[in-house]
Amino acid sequence: MILVTGATGNLGKATINSLLGKGMSANNIAALVRDDSKCSEFKSKGIQVRIGDYENFYSLTNAFQGVDKLLLISSSSEITQRFEQHQNVINAAKQVGVNHITYTSFDMKDLRQSIMAGDVKYHADTSDYLKQIAVPYTLLNNTLYADLIPIISGNNIMDNGISIPAGNGKTPFLPITEMAEAIAVVLTTSGHENKEYTIAAEKAFSFGEIADFISEITGTTVVYSQTDVPSYVSQLMLQGVAGDDAAYLSRFAGAISSGEFETNKSDVKQLLGRNPMPLKDFLRSIYGK
Ligand SMILES: NC(=O)c1ccc[n+]([C@@H]2O[C@H](COP(=O)([O-])OP(=O)(O)OC[C@H]3O[C@@H](n4cnc5c(N)ncnc54)[C@H](OP(=O)(O)O)[C@@H]3O)[C@@H](O)[C@H]2O)c1
């Protein structure tokens, strides 16, 4: 039995779909869900629903009964709560005898030295904690989702161009579906005990290059202009992003600008046994309609 936490989220759902796509039977997959009203899709597919909240240790030990492998998808709760929540999940899994824990960490040059260390350090803390626990682990260091590009590039980019304070920094953006596929490989094949993989595209691109791709795809020139941080935050808020989230995204832009995502590592081709979807094809699926 494989249990996926964060099952109602983007990556959790995509991972469960990839597991099903690999022919894994639904009754060997369990979805950790904290909100009963979000269960129906899983139940209709025959997936086992386990109710649990990262904040409630006993709900987790109940939910993890009979689980062989556990995928801990990093929490989306308040940043300050995340490490403690992850410790709860890891401790509960260990207590009930889960055989293998896989954690979705983050691919940056140095999480603790990052200019946004306050936002990402919990990944390093969770990874270190998991390594200390005797249960075999696998760390998956995920880069930024390609799916974020339309959200962080600015409003109506076909008219206004791309506007983000990301300098010429490059990011090896990867679509969520490709990350999920790589995660499903790790969960369904052997030999991943106590290993660490980088889940990122082999090639990183700047927003200038992304603007060029979109121009080629659409036949309309899309320019990339750098904006300053306060203007960027205001622009995101006008798009409907909450103030705190807009400030958080601006810190990602700063980290991109500083080249913090240029780790030049990728294990995705090796895991998938094929080349992952090129960024230009992903952008075509979004902007080429
Ligand atoms: N690499 C990237 O580009 C990137 C981008 C965004 C986020 N992330 C990180 O990667 C994670 C997965 O991304 P995503 O897009 O799938 O996020 P998401 O759609 O926001 O999903 C987060 C999941 O965590 C669950 N969750 C949050 N707090 C919980 C708690 N206390 N107990 C149990 N479950 C809880 C949520 O459950 P509910 O449905 O009940 O809320 C949801 O299923 C995020 O949580 C975040 O840490 C990475």
The ligand as a Tripos MOL2 file, in Angstrom:
@<TRIPOS>MOLECULE
LIG
   48    52     1     0     0
SMALL
NO_CHARGES

@<TRIPOS>ATOM
      1 N1          7.9530   23.2920   -6.6390 N.am      1 LIG1
      2 C1          7.0720   24.2580   -6.7730 C.2       1 LIG1
      3 O1          7.0320   25.0090   -7.7670 O.2       1 LIG1
      4 C2          6.0390   24.4480   -5.7130 C.ar      1 LIG1
      5 C3          5.0260   25.3880   -5.9120 C.ar      1 LIG1
      6 C4          4.0470   25.5150   -4.9400 C.ar      1 LIG1
      7 C5          4.1150   24.7430   -3.7870 C.ar      1 LIG1
      8 N2          5.1410   23.8690   -3.6220 N.ar      1 LIG1
      9 C6          5.2590   23.0200   -2.4110 C.3       1 LIG1
     10 O2          4.9020   21.7140   -2.8380 O.3       1 LIG1
     11 C7          3.7280   21.2760   -2.1520 C.3       1 LIG1
     12 C8          2.8290   20.5880   -3.1470 C.3       1 LIG1
     13 O3          2.4500   21.5360   -4.1460 O.3       1 LIG1
     14 P1          0.9470   21.5960   -4.6090 P.3       1 LIG1
     15 O4          0.9080   22.5290   -5.7580 O.co2     1 LIG1
     16 O5          0.4010   20.2220   -4.7460 O.co2     1 LIG1
     17 O6          0.2660   22.3040   -3.3320 O.3       1 LIG1
     18 P2         -1.2810   22.4360   -3.0140 P.3       1 LIG1
     19 O7         -2.0990   22.2300   -4.2480 O.co2     1 LIG1
     20 O8         -1.4470   23.6920   -2.2550 O.co2     1 LIG1
     21 O9         -1.5440   21.1800   -2.0400 O.3       1 LIG1
     22 C9         -1.0970   21.1610   -0.7200 C.3       1 LIG1
     23 C10        -1.6640   19.9270   -0.0390 C.3       1 LIG1
     24 O10        -1.2410   19.9150    1.3350 O.3       1 LIG1
     25 C11        -2.3890   19.5880    2.1330 C.3       1 LIG1
     26 N3         -2.2240   20.0830    3.4930 N.ar      1 LIG1
     27 C12        -1.8890   21.3260    3.8910 C.ar      1 LIG1
     28 N4         -1.8740   21.4080    5.2330 N.ar      1 LIG1
     29 C13        -2.2120   20.1720    5.6880 C.ar      1 LIG1
     30 C14        -2.3870   19.6170    6.9890 C.ar      1 LIG1
     31 N5         -2.2440   20.3680    8.0980 N.pl3     1 LIG1
     32 N6         -2.7040   18.2950    7.0830 N.ar      1 LIG1
     33 C15        -2.8680   17.5330    5.9850 C.ar      1 LIG1
     34 N7         -2.7290   18.0120    4.7210 N.ar      1 LIG1
     35 C16        -2.4240   19.3090    4.5830 C.ar      1 LIG1
     36 C17        -3.5360   20.2840    1.4200 C.3       1 LIG1
     37 O11        -4.7750   19.7850    1.8780 O.3       1 LIG1
     38 P3         -6.1450   20.6520    1.6900 P.3       1 LIG1
     39 O12        -6.6570   20.3480    0.3050 O.co2     1 LIG1
     40 O13        -7.0400   20.1280    2.7500 O.co2     1 LIG1
     41 O14        -5.7780   22.0990    1.8540 O.co2     1 LIG1
     42 C18        -3.2200   19.8950   -0.0200 C.3       1 LIG1
     43 O15        -3.6360   18.5770   -0.2860 O.3       1 LIG1
     44 C19         3.1260   22.5290   -1.5130 C.3       1 LIG1
     45 O16         2.4150   22.1720   -0.3470 O.3       1 LIG1
     46 C20         4.3480   23.3660   -1.2590 C.3       1 LIG1
     47 O17         4.9800   22.9700   -0.0380 O.3       1 LIG1
     48 C21         6.0760   23.6710   -4.5720 C.ar      1 LIG1
@<TRIPOS>BOND
     1     1     2 1
     2     2     3 2
     3     2     4 1
     4     4     5 ar
     5     4    48 ar
     6     5     6 ar
     7     6     7 ar
     8     7     8 ar
     9     8     9 1
    10     8    48 ar
    11     9    10 1
    12     9    46 1
    13    10    11 1
    14    11    12 1
    15    11    44 1
    16    12    13 1
    17    13    14 1
    18    14    15 2
    19    14    16 1
    20    14    17 1
    21    17    18 1
    22    18    19 2
    23    18    20 1
    24    18    21 1
    25    21    22 1
    26    22    23 1
    27    23    24 1
    28    23    42 1
    29    24    25 1
    30    25    26 1
    31    25    36 1
    32    26    27 ar
    33    26    35 ar
    34    27    28 ar
    35    28    29 ar
    36    29    30 ar
    37    29    35 ar
    38    30    31 1
    39    30    32 ar
    40    32    33 ar
    41    33    34 ar
    42    34    35 ar
    43    36    37 1
    44    36    42 1
    45    37    38 1
    46    38    39 2
    47    38    40 1
    48    38    41 1
    49    42    43 1
    50    44    45 1
    51    44    46 1
    52    46    47 1
@<TRIPOS>SUBSTRUCTURE
     1 LIG1         1 GROUP 0 **** ****
